[in-house]
Amino acid sequence: MESSIILTPALYKKKLESTIPKLTHASGNLTMAQFFELMFYTLDIEKPGLVFAPAWPQYLVPSTPEYKKTMENPTDMWMDTVTYMVTREEPGSVGGDKQPFGGRREVVPRFRETRNFVADGKSLQVYGQWFDVLLQFDLWTLTNWESENLKVWFKRFMMTHRNFFKDMGLSDILFWWGGRDNVSSQLNNLLHLRTVVYWLRTEELSTETDFNLQELKIKLKSIME
């Protein structure tokens, strides 16, 4: 029987830290893809059985075979679901108090720092660019009561893990707004829905490599030889 390792947030943090270089002048370099992966693992630990997936799994979409099969026997087939999607992304604001979507924007990557590698004569120029993002989470359940309870639990989960996400490299994350209960402009199914939207600030990093010429040896051979 093969043994398995449960990837707790602490172990996942160690895994990510081993792949993300420490940068002095970058506030965070957790990509959106890594943030979604981090949420997947953390939610799986905090609330096993809760599905976390991009919008939308087929069993949420009416007229699909997956939806029909699930709703014919929801007691056995259904699992509470949180879907996510990015609804807005713009260059992040810089300077001053850095209000979301306001003020002066970082429209192009800017220089952050230089990292030197003496052994091979290379230096790495690190550039970064902030982005302000609105991330929508839709919470799906079978009953209105369960939907309300899941919304309360999810908001507490996000607040509890806010510092953990920031420690992992996310610049910031805050609650933005909540939608009307049980209303979806995209889907018209028999499920109960709560929508919450969070503002995230991410920082995308890029690098350029410079070669530092330290020594040049030239061997000249006389044309007269």
C-alpha positions as CSV (number, residue, x, y, z in Angstrom):
1,M,0.0,0.0,0.0
2,E,1.5,3.4,-1.0
3,S,1.8,6.0,1.6
4,S,0.5,9.5,0.8
5,I,1.5,13.0,2.1
6,I,-1.3,15.3,3.2
7,L,-0.3,18.7,1.7
8,T,-1.2,20.9,4.7
9,P,-0.9,24.7,4.3
10,A,2.4,24.6,6.2
11,L,3.9,21.9,3.9
12,Y,2.5,23.8,0.8
13,K,4.1,26.9,2.1
14,K,7.4,25.2,2.4
15,K,7.0,23.8,-1.2
16,L,6.2,27.2,-2.6
17,E,9.0,28.9,-0.7
18,S,11.5,26.5,-2.2
19,T,10.5,27.7,-5.7
20,I,10.0,31.4,-5.2
21,P,13.2,33.5,-4.8
22,K,13.2,36.0,-1.9
23,L,13.1,39.5,-3.3
24,T,13.9,42.6,-1.3
25,H,11.8,45.1,-3.2
26,A,8.9,43.0,-4.4
27,S,5.8,42.9,-2.1
28,G,4.7,39.5,-3.4
29,N,5.0,37.2,-6.3
30,L,2.3,34.6,-6.0
31,T,0.6,34.2,-9.4
32,M,-3.1,33.9,-9.8
33,A,-2.7,30.2,-10.8
34,Q,-0.7,29.5,-7.6
35,F,-3.3,31.3,-5.5
36,F,-6.1,29.2,-6.9
37,E,-3.9,26.1,-6.3
38,L,-3.2,27.2,-2.7
39,M,-6.9,27.8,-2.1
40,F,-7.7,24.4,-3.4
41,Y,-5.4,22.6,-1.0
42,T,-6.4,24.8,2.0
43,L,-10.1,24.4,1.4
44,D,-9.7,20.7,1.1
45,I,-8.2,20.6,4.6
46,E,-10.6,23.0,6.2
47,K,-13.8,21.7,4.6
48,P,-13.3,18.2,3.0
49,G,-15.9,17.4,0.4
50,L,-16.3,21.0,-0.7
51,V,-15.7,21.3,-4.5
52,F,-13.5,24.3,-5.6
53,A,-13.5,24.7,-9.3
54,P,-13.4,27.3,-12.1
55,A,-16.9,28.5,-13.3
56,W,-18.7,26.3,-14.1
57,P,-18.7,22.5,-13.7
58,Q,-21.2,20.8,-16.0
59,Y,-23.3,19.6,-13.1
60,L,-24.3,23.2,-12.5
61,V,-25.4,23.9,-16.0
62,P,-29.0,23.0,-16.9
63,S,-29.7,20.8,-19.9
64,T,-26.3,19.0,-19.6
65,P,-26.3,15.3,-18.8
66,E,-24.2,15.9,-15.7
67,Y,-26.7,18.3,-14.3
68,K,-29.6,16.0,-15.0
69,K,-27.9,13.1,-13.4
70,T,-27.0,15.1,-10.3
71,M,-30.4,16.6,-9.7
72,E,-32.2,13.3,-10.2
73,N,-30.4,12.0,-7.2
74,P,-29.0,15.0,-5.3
75,T,-28.7,13.1,-1.9
76,D,-26.0,10.8,-3.3
77,M,-24.6,12.9,-6.1
78,W,-24.5,16.5,-4.9
79,M,-21.5,18.2,-3.2
80,D,-21.5,21.8,-2.1
81,T,-19.5,23.8,-4.6
82,V,-17.5,27.1,-4.8
83,T,-16.7,28.3,-8.3
84,Y,-14.4,31.2,-9.1
85,M,-13.7,33.6,-12.0
86,V,-11.9,36.8,-12.5
87,T,-14.4,39.6,-13.3
88,R,-12.0,42.6,-13.5
89,E,-8.2,43.0,-13.8
90,E,-6.4,46.3,-14.2
91,P,-2.8,47.7,-13.7
92,G,-2.5,48.3,-9.9
93,S,-2.3,51.7,-8.3
94,V,1.0,52.9,-6.9
95,G,2.2,55.6,-4.6
96,G,0.3,57.2,-1.7
97,D,-2.2,54.9,-0.1
98,K,-2.6,52.7,-3.2
99,Q,-6.3,52.7,-3.3
100,P,-7.8,49.8,-5.4
101,F,-8.4,50.8,-9.1
102,G,-7.5,54.4,-8.3
103,G,-4.7,57.0,-8.6
104,R,-1.6,56.5,-10.6
105,R,-1.3,53.1,-12.2
106,E,1.7,50.8,-12.8
107,V,0.9,50.3,-16.5
108,V,4.3,48.7,-17.4
109,P,6.7,46.5,-15.4
110,R,9.1,48.6,-13.4
111,F,12.6,47.7,-12.1
112,R,12.6,46.1,-8.7
113,E,16.2,45.0,-8.0
114,T,19.3,43.3,-9.4
115,R,20.5,39.9,-8.3
116,N,24.1,39.0,-9.0
117,F,25.5,35.6,-9.6
118,V,29.3,35.9,-9.2
119,A,30.1,32.3,-10.2
120,D,29.0,32.5,-13.8
121,G,29.2,36.3,-14.2
122,K,25.5,36.9,-14.6
123,S,23.2,39.3,-13.0
124,L,19.4,39.1,-13.0
125,Q,17.3,42.3,-13.5
126,V,14.0,41.8,-11.7
127,Y,10.9,43.8,-12.9
128,G,7.5,43.8,-11.3
129,Q,4.0,45.1,-12.1
130,W,1.0,45.3,-9.7
131,F,-2.5,44.3,-10.8
132,D,-5.8,45.0,-9.1
133,V,-8.2,42.1,-9.5
134,L,-11.8,41.4,-8.6
135,L,-12.3,37.7,-8.0
136,Q,-15.9,36.4,-7.9
137,F,-16.8,33.3,-5.8
138,D,-20.2,31.7,-6.4
139,L,-21.3,29.4,-3.6
140,W,-23.8,26.6,-4.6
141,T,-25.9,24.5,-2.3
142,L,-29.2,22.5,-2.4
143,T,-31.1,24.7,0.1
144,N,-31.2,28.4,1.0
145,W,-30.2,27.6,4.6
146,E,-27.2,25.7,3.6
147,S,-26.2,28.5,1.2
148,E,-26.4,31.1,3.9
149,N,-24.3,29.0,6.2
150,L,-21.7,28.4,3.5
151,K,-21.4,32.1,2.8
152,V,-20.8,32.8,6.5
153,W,-18.2,30.0,6.7
154,F,-16.4,31.1,3.5
155,K,-16.1,34.7,4.6
156,R,-14.6,33.6,7.9
157,F,-12.3,31.3,6.0
158,M,-11.0,34.1,3.8
159,M,-10.4,36.4,6.7
160,T,-8.8,33.7,8.8
161,H,-6.3,32.8,6.0
162,R,-5.7,36.4,4.8
163,N,-2.4,36.7,6.5
164,F,-1.4,33.2,5.3
165,F,-2.1,34.1,1.7
166,K,-0.1,37.3,2.1
167,D,2.7,35.5,3.7
168,M,2.7,33.1,0.7
169,G,3.3,36.1,-1.7
170,L,-0.2,37.6,-2.4
171,S,0.2,41.4,-2.1
172,D,-3.3,41.8,-0.4
173,I,-6.8,40.4,-0.4
174,L,-10.0,42.0,1.0
175,F,-13.8,41.5,0.9
176,W,-15.2,43.8,-1.9
177,W,-19.0,43.1,-2.1
178,G,-21.7,40.5,-1.9
179,G,-24.4,39.8,-4.5
180,R,-28.1,39.4,-4.1
181,D,-29.1,36.1,-2.6
182,N,-30.2,33.3,-4.9
183,V,-29.7,35.4,-8.1
184,S,-27.5,34.3,-11.0
185,S,-27.4,36.2,-14.3
186,Q,-25.4,33.3,-15.9
187,L,-27.3,30.2,-14.9
188,N,-30.9,29.4,-14.2
189,N,-30.8,26.1,-12.3
190,L,-32.6,24.7,-9.2
191,L,-29.7,25.4,-6.9
192,H,-29.3,28.1,-4.2
193,L,-26.6,30.6,-4.7
194,R,-24.6,33.2,-2.8
195,T,-22.0,35.4,-4.5
196,V,-19.1,37.1,-2.8
197,V,-16.4,39.2,-4.6
198,Y,-12.9,39.8,-3.3
199,W,-10.3,42.4,-4.3
200,L,-6.8,41.0,-4.8
201,R,-3.6,42.8,-5.5
202,T,-1.0,40.6,-7.3
203,E,2.5,41.3,-8.4
204,E,3.7,39.7,-11.6
205,L,7.5,39.5,-11.9
206,S,9.7,39.2,-14.9
207,T,13.5,38.9,-15.3
208,E,16.2,39.8,-17.7
209,T,19.7,38.4,-17.6
210,D,22.8,40.4,-18.1
211,F,26.3,39.0,-18.6
212,N,29.0,40.8,-16.7
213,L,32.3,40.7,-18.6
214,Q,35.0,40.3,-16.0
215,E,38.0,39.1,-18.0
216,L,38.8,39.0,-21.6
217,K,41.7,37.0,-22.9
218,I,42.8,37.5,-26.5
219,K,45.5,35.5,-28.1
220,L,47.1,37.4,-31.0
221,K,48.9,35.6,-33.8
222,S,51.1,37.6,-36.0
223,I,50.3,37.4,-39.7
224,M,54.0,37.4,-40.4
225,E,54.6,34.1,-38.7
